[in-house]
């Protein structure tokens, strides 16, 4: 069953303080992951100790896959990149999907109407599954890369200086 994105938060860039903290946290997590890997350990969970201000410390156990996802998020934030987490089976509005592809909503509607991106209808409103949108994006990116490679090959054959 597809889940709905109730409040699509949009893109919020990390502050300078967030970037610095993410950089240090990312380094620490990467170092720990390397130590475990070098020791040949296969971990299934990770214990995270959390303490907020004057509150007592609590231990939260998270799956190792979430640990790796957290490390990836921190790495992107350390570079100053904004990060959005969207469930794979989420259903997006046409505006949300257009924003993700960085195209206009009418252009996206054209892609839907031509069958390039599947959608479902909720009443009169179209909904696009996130994984369908990403499949389209990966396909178009792959075709663009192939075209660029062909153009570069032709430019080299014609001695165009590229």
Biotite code that builds the C-alpha atoms (Angstrom):
import biotite.structure as struc

atoms = struc.array([
    struc.Atom([0.000, 0.000, 0.000], chain_id="A", res_id=1, res_name="UNK", atom_name="CA", element="C"),
    struc.Atom([1.310, 3.410, -0.853], chain_id="A", res_id=2, res_name="UNK", atom_name="CA", element="C"),
    struc.Atom([1.827, 5.934, 1.894], chain_id="A", res_id=3, res_name="UNK", atom_name="CA", element="C"),
    struc.Atom([0.968, 9.577, 1.486], chain_id="A", res_id=4, res_name="UNK", atom_name="CA", element="C"),
    struc.Atom([3.289, 12.435, 2.220], chain_id="A", res_id=5, res_name="UNK", atom_name="CA", element="C"),
    struc.Atom([1.135, 14.464, 4.546], chain_id="A", res_id=6, res_name="UNK", atom_name="CA", element="C"),
    struc.Atom([3.479, 17.414, 4.909], chain_id="A", res_id=7, res_name="UNK", atom_name="CA", element="C"),
    struc.Atom([6.115, 17.530, 2.204], chain_id="A", res_id=8, res_name="UNK", atom_name="CA", element="C"),
    struc.Atom([8.646, 19.737, 3.924], chain_id="A", res_id=9, res_name="UNK", atom_name="CA", element="C"),
    struc.Atom([10.393, 20.928, 0.793], chain_id="A", res_id=10, res_name="UNK", atom_name="CA", element="C"),
    struc.Atom([14.076, 21.674, 0.841], chain_id="A", res_id=11, res_name="UNK", atom_name="CA", element="C"),
    struc.Atom([15.695, 23.337, 3.830], chain_id="A", res_id=12, res_name="UNK", atom_name="CA", element="C"),
    struc.Atom([19.430, 23.936, 3.650], chain_id="A", res_id=13, res_name="UNK", atom_name="CA", element="C"),
    struc.Atom([21.446, 23.221, 6.817], chain_id="A", res_id=14, res_name="UNK", atom_name="CA", element="C"),
    struc.Atom([22.807, 26.181, 8.769], chain_id="A", res_id=15, res_name="UNK", atom_name="CA", element="C"),
    struc.Atom([26.560, 26.680, 9.160], chain_id="A", res_id=16, res_name="UNK", atom_name="CA", element="C"),
    struc.Atom([26.315, 25.254, 12.698], chain_id="A", res_id=17, res_name="UNK", atom_name="CA", element="C"),
    struc.Atom([24.414, 22.214, 11.342], chain_id="A", res_id=18, res_name="UNK", atom_name="CA", element="C"),
    struc.Atom([27.062, 21.750, 8.654], chain_id="A", res_id=19, res_name="UNK", atom_name="CA", element="C"),
    struc.Atom([29.930, 21.798, 11.161], chain_id="A", res_id=20, res_name="UNK", atom_name="CA", element="C"),
    struc.Atom([28.174, 19.431, 13.564], chain_id="A", res_id=21, res_name="UNK", atom_name="CA", element="C"),
    struc.Atom([27.224, 17.113, 10.687], chain_id="A", res_id=22, res_name="UNK", atom_name="CA", element="C"),
    struc.Atom([30.853, 17.110, 9.470], chain_id="A", res_id=23, res_name="UNK", atom_name="CA", element="C"),
    struc.Atom([32.152, 15.980, 12.861], chain_id="A", res_id=24, res_name="UNK", atom_name="CA", element="C"),
    struc.Atom([29.338, 13.462, 13.387], chain_id="A", res_id=25, res_name="UNK", atom_name="CA", element="C"),
    struc.Atom([29.882, 12.038, 9.921], chain_id="A", res_id=26, res_name="UNK", atom_name="CA", element="C"),
    struc.Atom([33.600, 11.586, 10.600], chain_id="A", res_id=27, res_name="UNK", atom_name="CA", element="C"),
    struc.Atom([32.892, 9.790, 13.871], chain_id="A", res_id=28, res_name="UNK", atom_name="CA", element="C"),
    struc.Atom([30.307, 7.468, 12.334], chain_id="A", res_id=29, res_name="UNK", atom_name="CA", element="C"),
    struc.Atom([32.575, 6.699, 9.356], chain_id="A", res_id=30, res_name="UNK", atom_name="CA", element="C"),
    struc.Atom([35.452, 5.896, 11.706], chain_id="A", res_id=31, res_name="UNK", atom_name="CA", element="C"),
    struc.Atom([33.241, 3.530, 13.724], chain_id="A", res_id=32, res_name="UNK", atom_name="CA", element="C"),
    struc.Atom([31.919, 1.833, 10.590], chain_id="A", res_id=33, res_name="UNK", atom_name="CA", element="C"),
    struc.Atom([35.501, 1.341, 9.342], chain_id="A", res_id=34, res_name="UNK", atom_name="CA", element="C"),
    struc.Atom([36.570, -0.162, 12.669], chain_id="A", res_id=35, res_name="UNK", atom_name="CA", element="C"),
    struc.Atom([33.688, -2.638, 12.618], chain_id="A", res_id=36, res_name="UNK", atom_name="CA", element="C"),
    struc.Atom([34.349, -3.515, 8.990], chain_id="A", res_id=37, res_name="UNK", atom_name="CA", element="C"),
    struc.Atom([38.110, -3.957, 9.575], chain_id="A", res_id=38, res_name="UNK", atom_name="CA", element="C"),
    struc.Atom([37.385, -6.295, 12.479], chain_id="A", res_id=39, res_name="UNK", atom_name="CA", element="C"),
    struc.Atom([35.058, -8.339, 10.258], chain_id="A", res_id=40, res_name="UNK", atom_name="CA", element="C"),
    struc.Atom([32.022, -7.621, 12.386], chain_id="A", res_id=41, res_name="UNK", atom_name="CA", element="C"),
    struc.Atom([28.575, -7.971, 10.880], chain_id="A", res_id=42, res_name="UNK", atom_name="CA", element="C"),
    struc.Atom([26.308, -5.797, 12.965], chain_id="A", res_id=43, res_name="UNK", atom_name="CA", element="C"),
    struc.Atom([22.518, -5.943, 12.820], chain_id="A", res_id=44, res_name="UNK", atom_name="CA", element="C"),
    struc.Atom([21.804, -3.063, 15.219], chain_id="A", res_id=45, res_name="UNK", atom_name="CA", element="C"),
    struc.Atom([23.426, 0.036, 16.625], chain_id="A", res_id=46, res_name="UNK", atom_name="CA", element="C"),
    struc.Atom([22.969, 1.548, 20.079], chain_id="A", res_id=47, res_name="UNK", atom_name="CA", element="C"),
    struc.Atom([22.716, 5.296, 20.171], chain_id="A", res_id=48, res_name="UNK", atom_name="CA", element="C"),
    struc.Atom([22.973, 7.109, 23.497], chain_id="A", res_id=49, res_name="UNK", atom_name="CA", element="C"),
    struc.Atom([20.829, 10.229, 23.550], chain_id="A", res_id=50, res_name="UNK", atom_name="CA", element="C"),
    struc.Atom([20.859, 12.983, 26.126], chain_id="A", res_id=51, res_name="UNK", atom_name="CA", element="C"),
    struc.Atom([19.005, 16.258, 25.790], chain_id="A", res_id=52, res_name="UNK", atom_name="CA", element="C"),
    struc.Atom([20.143, 19.101, 28.065], chain_id="A", res_id=53, res_name="UNK", atom_name="CA", element="C"),
    struc.Atom([19.424, 18.153, 31.698], chain_id="A", res_id=54, res_name="UNK", atom_name="CA", element="C"),
    struc.Atom([17.483, 15.002, 30.859], chain_id="A", res_id=55, res_name="UNK", atom_name="CA", element="C"),
    struc.Atom([18.795, 11.541, 31.772], chain_id="A", res_id=56, res_name="UNK", atom_name="CA", element="C"),
    struc.Atom([20.624, 9.613, 29.055], chain_id="A", res_id=57, res_name="UNK", atom_name="CA", element="C"),
    struc.Atom([18.572, 7.098, 27.082], chain_id="A", res_id=58, res_name="UNK", atom_name="CA", element="C"),
    struc.Atom([19.670, 4.290, 24.775], chain_id="A", res_id=59, res_name="UNK", atom_name="CA", element="C"),
    struc.Atom([17.978, 3.922, 21.394], chain_id="A", res_id=60, res_name="UNK", atom_name="CA", element="C"),
    struc.Atom([18.638, 0.802, 19.329], chain_id="A", res_id=61, res_name="UNK", atom_name="CA", element="C"),
    struc.Atom([18.406, 1.328, 15.554], chain_id="A", res_id=62, res_name="UNK", atom_name="CA", element="C"),
    struc.Atom([18.906, -1.126, 12.670], chain_id="A", res_id=63, res_name="UNK", atom_name="CA", element="C"),
    struc.Atom([22.339, -1.019, 11.035], chain_id="A", res_id=64, res_name="UNK", atom_name="CA", element="C"),
    struc.Atom([20.644, 0.001, 7.760], chain_id="A", res_id=65, res_name="UNK", atom_name="CA", element="C"),
    struc.Atom([19.324, 3.118, 9.530], chain_id="A", res_id=66, res_name="UNK", atom_name="CA", element="C"),
    struc.Atom([22.842, 3.741, 10.864], chain_id="A", res_id=67, res_name="UNK", atom_name="CA", element="C"),
    struc.Atom([24.203, 3.771, 7.297], chain_id="A", res_id=68, res_name="UNK", atom_name="CA", element="C"),
    struc.Atom([21.339, 6.024, 6.175], chain_id="A", res_id=69, res_name="UNK", atom_name="CA", element="C"),
    struc.Atom([22.097, 8.418, 9.042], chain_id="A", res_id=70, res_name="UNK", atom_name="CA", element="C"),
    struc.Atom([25.780, 8.451, 8.061], chain_id="A", res_id=71, res_name="UNK", atom_name="CA", element="C"),
    struc.Atom([24.813, 9.279, 4.443], chain_id="A", res_id=72, res_name="UNK", atom_name="CA", element="C"),
    struc.Atom([22.489, 12.078, 5.587], chain_id="A", res_id=73, res_name="UNK", atom_name="CA", element="C"),
    struc.Atom([25.225, 13.590, 7.771], chain_id="A", res_id=74, res_name="UNK", atom_name="CA", element="C"),
    struc.Atom([27.745, 13.367, 4.925], chain_id="A", res_id=75, res_name="UNK", atom_name="CA", element="C"),
    struc.Atom([25.426, 15.350, 2.643], chain_id="A", res_id=76, res_name="UNK", atom_name="CA", element="C"),
    struc.Atom([24.656, 17.886, 5.365], chain_id="A", res_id=77, res_name="UNK", atom_name="CA", element="C"),
    struc.Atom([28.398, 18.268, 6.041], chain_id="A", res_id=78, res_name="UNK", atom_name="CA", element="C"),
    struc.Atom([28.762, 19.384, 2.420], chain_id="A", res_id=79, res_name="UNK", atom_name="CA", element="C"),
    struc.Atom([26.015, 21.964, 2.951], chain_id="A", res_id=80, res_name="UNK", atom_name="CA", element="C"),
    struc.Atom([23.455, 19.971, 0.966], chain_id="A", res_id=81, res_name="UNK", atom_name="CA", element="C"),
    struc.Atom([19.809, 19.861, 1.937], chain_id="A", res_id=82, res_name="UNK", atom_name="CA", element="C"),
    struc.Atom([18.386, 16.376, 2.413], chain_id="A", res_id=83, res_name="UNK", atom_name="CA", element="C"),
    struc.Atom([14.818, 15.145, 2.050], chain_id="A", res_id=84, res_name="UNK", atom_name="CA", element="C"),
    struc.Atom([13.737, 11.709, 3.201], chain_id="A", res_id=85, res_name="UNK", atom_name="CA", element="C"),
    struc.Atom([10.778, 10.279, 1.280], chain_id="A", res_id=86, res_name="UNK", atom_name="CA", element="C"),
    struc.Atom([9.351, 6.766, 1.658], chain_id="A", res_id=87, res_name="UNK", atom_name="CA", element="C"),
    struc.Atom([9.777, 4.772, -1.557], chain_id="A", res_id=88, res_name="UNK", atom_name="CA", element="C"),
    struc.Atom([6.050, 3.947, -1.773], chain_id="A", res_id=89, res_name="UNK", atom_name="CA", element="C"),
    struc.Atom([4.913, 7.496, -1.025], chain_id="A", res_id=90, res_name="UNK", atom_name="CA", element="C"),
    struc.Atom([2.338, 9.074, -3.272], chain_id="A", res_id=91, res_name="UNK", atom_name="CA", element="C"),
    struc.Atom([3.184, 12.554, -4.488], chain_id="A", res_id=92, res_name="UNK", atom_name="CA", element="C"),
    struc.Atom([0.987, 15.298, -5.851], chain_id="A", res_id=93, res_name="UNK", atom_name="CA", element="C"),
    struc.Atom([1.778, 16.477, -9.359], chain_id="A", res_id=94, res_name="UNK", atom_name="CA", element="C"),
    struc.Atom([3.349, 19.649, -7.926], chain_id="A", res_id=95, res_name="UNK", atom_name="CA", element="C"),
    struc.Atom([5.576, 17.664, -5.553], chain_id="A", res_id=96, res_name="UNK", atom_name="CA", element="C"),
    struc.Atom([6.673, 15.381, -8.404], chain_id="A", res_id=97, res_name="UNK", atom_name="CA", element="C"),
    struc.Atom([7.345, 18.362, -10.675], chain_id="A", res_id=98, res_name="UNK", atom_name="CA", element="C"),
    struc.Atom([9.424, 19.986, -7.924], chain_id="A", res_id=99, res_name="UNK", atom_name="CA", element="C"),
    struc.Atom([11.511, 16.827, -7.508], chain_id="A", res_id=100, res_name="UNK", atom_name="CA", element="C"),
    struc.Atom([12.177, 16.636, -11.258], chain_id="A", res_id=101, res_name="UNK", atom_name="CA", element="C"),
    struc.Atom([12.709, 20.408, -11.400], chain_id="A", res_id=102, res_name="UNK", atom_name="CA", element="C"),
    struc.Atom([10.156, 20.799, -14.188], chain_id="A", res_id=103, res_name="UNK", atom_name="CA", element="C"),
    struc.Atom([6.889, 22.697, -14.460], chain_id="A", res_id=104, res_name="UNK", atom_name="CA", element="C"),
    struc.Atom([3.660, 21.057, -13.400], chain_id="A", res_id=105, res_name="UNK", atom_name="CA", element="C"),
    struc.Atom([2.176, 21.309, -16.943], chain_id="A", res_id=106, res_name="UNK", atom_name="CA", element="C"),
    struc.Atom([5.291, 19.561, -18.331], chain_id="A", res_id=107, res_name="UNK", atom_name="CA", element="C"),
    struc.Atom([4.857, 16.771, -15.764], chain_id="A", res_id=108, res_name="UNK", atom_name="CA", element="C"),
    struc.Atom([1.163, 16.438, -16.699], chain_id="A", res_id=109, res_name="UNK", atom_name="CA", element="C"),
    struc.Atom([2.308, 15.973, -20.305], chain_id="A", res_id=110, res_name="UNK", atom_name="CA", element="C"),
    struc.Atom([4.641, 13.155, -19.212], chain_id="A", res_id=111, res_name="UNK", atom_name="CA", element="C"),
    struc.Atom([1.766, 11.504, -17.358], chain_id="A", res_id=112, res_name="UNK", atom_name="CA", element="C"),
    struc.Atom([-0.675, 11.918, -20.256], chain_id="A", res_id=113, res_name="UNK", atom_name="CA", element="C"),
    struc.Atom([1.865, 10.434, -22.693], chain_id="A", res_id=114, res_name="UNK", atom_name="CA", element="C"),
    struc.Atom([2.299, 7.384, -20.420], chain_id="A", res_id=115, res_name="UNK", atom_name="CA", element="C"),
    struc.Atom([5.927, 8.083, -19.517], chain_id="A", res_id=116, res_name="UNK", atom_name="CA", element="C"),
    struc.Atom([5.105, 8.329, -15.802], chain_id="A", res_id=117, res_name="UNK", atom_name="CA", element="C"),
    struc.Atom([2.305, 6.205, -14.351], chain_id="A", res_id=118, res_name="UNK", atom_name="CA", element="C"),
    struc.Atom([-0.161, 7.718, -11.920], chain_id="A", res_id=119, res_name="UNK", atom_name="CA", element="C"),
    struc.Atom([-3.304, 6.900, -10.038], chain_id="A", res_id=120, res_name="UNK", atom_name="CA", element="C"),
    struc.Atom([-6.294, 9.108, -9.367], chain_id="A", res_id=121, res_name="UNK", atom_name="CA", element="C"),
    struc.Atom([-7.756, 10.074, -6.031], chain_id="A", res_id=122, res_name="UNK", atom_name="CA", element="C"),
    struc.Atom([-11.026, 11.644, -7.062], chain_id="A", res_id=123, res_name="UNK", atom_name="CA", element="C"),
    struc.Atom([-9.948, 14.089, -9.758], chain_id="A", res_id=124, res_name="UNK", atom_name="CA", element="C"),
    struc.Atom([-6.402, 14.450, -8.438], chain_id="A", res_id=125, res_name="UNK", atom_name="CA", element="C"),
    struc.Atom([-3.431, 12.585, -9.879], chain_id="A", res_id=126, res_name="UNK", atom_name="CA", element="C"),
    struc.Atom([-0.960, 10.868, -7.535], chain_id="A", res_id=127, res_name="UNK", atom_name="CA", element="C"),
    struc.Atom([2.493, 9.629, -8.569], chain_id="A", res_id=128, res_name="UNK", atom_name="CA", element="C"),
    struc.Atom([4.336, 6.966, -6.629], chain_id="A", res_id=129, res_name="UNK", atom_name="CA", element="C"),
    struc.Atom([7.805, 8.115, -5.643], chain_id="A", res_id=130, res_name="UNK", atom_name="CA", element="C"),
    struc.Atom([9.423, 4.911, -6.904], chain_id="A", res_id=131, res_name="UNK", atom_name="CA", element="C"),
    struc.Atom([7.710, 5.354, -10.321], chain_id="A", res_id=132, res_name="UNK", atom_name="CA", element="C"),
    struc.Atom([8.996, 8.936, -10.465], chain_id="A", res_id=133, res_name="UNK", atom_name="CA", element="C"),
    struc.Atom([12.539, 7.800, -9.613], chain_id="A", res_id=134, res_name="UNK", atom_name="CA", element="C"),
    struc.Atom([12.359, 5.014, -12.218], chain_id="A", res_id=135, res_name="UNK", atom_name="CA", element="C"),
    struc.Atom([11.481, 7.648, -14.850], chain_id="A", res_id=136, res_name="UNK", atom_name="CA", element="C"),
    struc.Atom([14.301, 9.908, -13.610], chain_id="A", res_id=137, res_name="UNK", atom_name="CA", element="C"),
    struc.Atom([16.861, 7.098, -13.718], chain_id="A", res_id=138, res_name="UNK", atom_name="CA", element="C"),
    struc.Atom([15.746, 6.151, -17.242], chain_id="A", res_id=139, res_name="UNK", atom_name="CA", element="C"),
    struc.Atom([15.934, 9.717, -18.548], chain_id="A", res_id=140, res_name="UNK", atom_name="CA", element="C"),
    struc.Atom([19.300, 10.276, -16.816], chain_id="A", res_id=141, res_name="UNK", atom_name="CA", element="C"),
    struc.Atom([20.661, 7.072, -18.378], chain_id="A", res_id=142, res_name="UNK", atom_name="CA", element="C"),
    struc.Atom([19.466, 8.147, -21.847], chain_id="A", res_id=143, res_name="UNK", atom_name="CA", element="C"),
    struc.Atom([20.962, 11.639, -21.390], chain_id="A", res_id=144, res_name="UNK", atom_name="CA", element="C"),
    struc.Atom([24.306, 10.147, -20.385], chain_id="A", res_id=145, res_name="UNK", atom_name="CA", element="C"),
    struc.Atom([24.269, 7.838, -23.412], chain_id="A", res_id=146, res_name="UNK", atom_name="CA", element="C"),
    struc.Atom([23.561, 10.809, -25.697], chain_id="A", res_id=147, res_name="UNK", atom_name="CA", element="C"),
    struc.Atom([26.353, 12.855, -24.099], chain_id="A", res_id=148, res_name="UNK", atom_name="CA", element="C"),
    struc.Atom([28.780, 9.978, -24.563], chain_id="A", res_id=149, res_name="UNK", atom_name="CA", element="C"),
    struc.Atom([27.778, 9.708, -28.235], chain_id="A", res_id=150, res_name="UNK", atom_name="CA", element="C"),
    struc.Atom([28.260, 13.455, -28.722], chain_id="A", res_id=151, res_name="UNK", atom_name="CA", element="C"),
    struc.Atom([31.674, 13.338, -27.033], chain_id="A", res_id=152, res_name="UNK", atom_name="CA", element="C"),
    struc.Atom([32.705, 10.362, -29.208], chain_id="A", res_id=153, res_name="UNK", atom_name="CA", element="C"),
    struc.Atom([31.602, 12.185, -32.374], chain_id="A", res_id=154, res_name="UNK", atom_name="CA", element="C"),
    struc.Atom([33.418, 15.354, -31.284], chain_id="A", res_id=155, res_name="UNK", atom_name="CA", element="C"),
    struc.Atom([36.614, 13.363, -30.792], chain_id="A", res_id=156, res_name="UNK", atom_name="CA", element="C"),
    struc.Atom([36.237, 11.681, -34.189], chain_id="A", res_id=157, res_name="UNK", atom_name="CA", element="C"),
    struc.Atom([35.816, 15.111, -35.805], chain_id="A", res_id=158, res_name="UNK", atom_name="CA", element="C"),
    struc.Atom([38.788, 16.545, -33.854], chain_id="A", res_id=159, res_name="UNK", atom_name="CA", element="C"),
    struc.Atom([36.677, 19.309, -32.353], chain_id="A", res_id=160, res_name="UNK", atom_name="CA", element="C"),
    struc.Atom([39.063, 19.747, -29.411], chain_id="A", res_id=161, res_name="UNK", atom_name="CA", element="C"),
    struc.Atom([36.877, 18.157, -26.743], chain_id="A", res_id=162, res_name="UNK", atom_name="CA", element="C"),
])
